């Protein structure tokens, strides 16, 4: 459920009276009179630390270097985070009330102050404009201190008069220190990029959001800063689509477009909120969380990756709007632009609703193939756009086969530490479901991705005994519960007295109960008990336990809770999971049901022959995905 703060921001950004634009820093300089910004009293003062100031300097410097080296694209620009403002009349003067973004604006002011001082010039002399001013509702003297900071920053008495002066001075010192190893030409390069005009390529811009709908400034500020809710790419893009463009067609026609886009937007977002759909197409885990999942679609369309800056996707769509605006006579073709988004999403919807495509695409996404690469998968010379559905499925199968890159012999030789084991076992589970023509069951990628997965030994490793007291305690409790059916020690003791079991087994189990009562376990006794049950369950003579014929997929929580247990104990835990509705992959479930074993001689152990039958079925199911050889 979207929380009220986020919902407020969605409402704010969608309001057609409000204005969202990109403005250069040069635009913030006054043409005749200086642009004036006002920081209201409900905000705290300037608080950026040295690291934040240097990060901004480094980013702009890197951008400037790339521009000088002609490494930037024609329309590329550096963009600051959003600044939210509202026009106000304060003390008889027209000013911009800064609702959000004062830290960035103040830092820009400090950088400009340093550069014009170091270059012994002025904004008026260099750009024929007036340097913007910033005044403060709480500390009126901050404006004068900021304007004279090149003189006052190192005067201890002045800089310590209040906390704002202190932070401004520290930031100014950081700027001065950062420029200390740069010459006059470097400083000119920096300010020329920072204050570049719109008609000069590659300027520095700010996302400028102007509130015009009469909203209370303090309410906006509060909702922006409780939990520090940022304007996301999705919200900024939505503002582009729902913006009331100048010279647009009639208000009624525009309103109809708005309704359609808003309706489609909600439909897409609601579909993506379906966990089954979302995890089928998204493999980001906790690396990136989307407050609005439609932003993922925009990120895919823009080609954004983790190396791209935070608002890269918004800049991409803003460029599309600008290009459309130029081609379409000053008003972008919003219907055409929205159709691109809708069509892009509908392809995912088609894949999800086709059972075979769902599994093929879902497998590739789950094994870290990016969605854009899936969308341009080729067969021969044909591109996806020209493929029929059956041709696309064949192309995906070839892609899976090529990515797997294994022969049957190589699969047979895979062992526990090999990276391909997980992908082979996952494909085995998915293909097993697909081959079941009478079933409509789907592999649950949402459960698969919401749980961490381990490669589990079916039969415990015969060459590994337990080490820590915690491991020994878990093993003892599992073993006692398996034989007695009871979880508490007093109940287990009573049950052992009355249950029908071999005397030797009873003696060993009583030894385990005795060990649990000790403050310090006797490891020699525990090792003897462990070896006894390893022989009892026939897990001492069955060969290589690390081969893929002895491996299956299991969620890591269940795996960690019984990874040292013997086969029948694991079998019981799987049965318990099934009764509790905990997801177990179909092939793992079949293993512990002995569904692959041709001769069901002993359900309480996993023999070498059982493993061979399991591997034979795996190779048979995966035959079409394996290379010849």
ABEGO torsion letter per residue (X at the ends): XBBAAAAAAAAAAABAABBBBBBBAAAABBAABBBBBBBBAABBBBABBAAAAAAAAAAAAAAAAAAAAGABBAABBBBBBBBBBBBBBBGGBBBBBBABGAAAAAAAAAAAAAAAAAAGBBAAAAAGBBBBBBBBAABAAAAAAAAAAAAAAABAAAAAABAAAAAAAAAAAAAAAAAAABBAAAAAAAAAAAABBAABBGBBBBBBBBBAAGBBAAAAAAAAABGGBBBBAAAAAAAAAABBBBGBBBAAAAAAAAAAAAAAAAAAAAAAABAAAAAAABAAEAABBBABAAAAAAAAAAGBBAABBAAAAAAAAAAAAAAAAAAAGGBBBAAAAAAAAAAAAAAAAAAAABAAAAAAAAAAAAAGBBAAAAAABBBEABBAAABBAAAAAAAAAAAAAAAAGBBAAAAAABBAABAAAAAAAAAAAAAAAAABAABABBBBAAAAAABBBBBBBABBBAABBBABAAAAAAAAAAAAAAAAGBABAAAAAAAAAABBBBAAAAAAAAAAAAAAABABBBAAAAAAAAAAAAAAAGAAAAEBAABAAABBBBBAAAAAAAAABBAAAAAAAAAAAAAAGBBBBAAAAAAAAGAABABBABAABBBAAAAAAAAAAAAAAAAAABBBX
